[in-house]
Amino acid sequence: MSQRAATRLDLPALAIANVQCAIKNSNGVTQEEIRSIIHVIGIYCGVPQALECFRSARKVLEEEGLV
């Protein structure tokens, strides 16, 4: 399931899992790219969903010691 679909379905656990995988798999995804993806989510899914994604992403980044 894509990040956009996960947030549209209001499944923040999937949003968290996607961010964790992007960071832990060392596939070269930067924090700036994660931010850009969430901005697109805001366009397609709405600002409330994007804000929830930002909160989820920040939680993951804090747990990984990247923020």
N, C-alpha and C positions, 0 to 999 in steps of 0.2 A: 504494500500500500504506500502511496506517495505521501510526502510530508503534507502537501496541500489537502489531500483527501483525508488524512488523519485529523487535521485541525478542523476541516469542514464538518466532520462527523462528531466533533467535540470529544475527541479522544486524546487528551493531553499526554497520556502515558505513551502513546505511539510517537508523539512529537518528541518527548524526552528520549525515547529509545533511538530515534533517528539521529538526534544530535549526539548522543553517546557513541553510536556506531561511527559517525563521521569523525569524531575526535579520536576514539580508541583504535580505530583501524589504520591510523596514520595514512590516510588516503589523500592528504594534502589539502583538506578543507580548512580554510582559515576562519577566524572569528568574523572577519569582514564579509566573507562569502555567506556564512550562516545568517548574518544580519540582512544581507541582500535578499536571501531566500525568504526570510520572514517578512520583509517589505512587500514582496510579491504576494505572499499569503494575504497580507492586508488588503491588497487590491482585489484579489479574487474572492476572499472569504469574509472580508470585513475587518474593521479595526479591533473589535473585541477579541476576535480569534487571534489576530496578530499579537495583541498585547499578552494574551495567554501564552503564546509561543515564545515571546521575549522572556516572560517570567520563567518558563520551563527551561529555555536555553541558558539563562543566567544561572539557574539552580545547578544545572549540569556543569557549567564552566567553573562555578565556585567550588563544587565538589572535586573537580579535577585540578584545582589550584591555578586556573588560567585567568581568573579575574581577581 
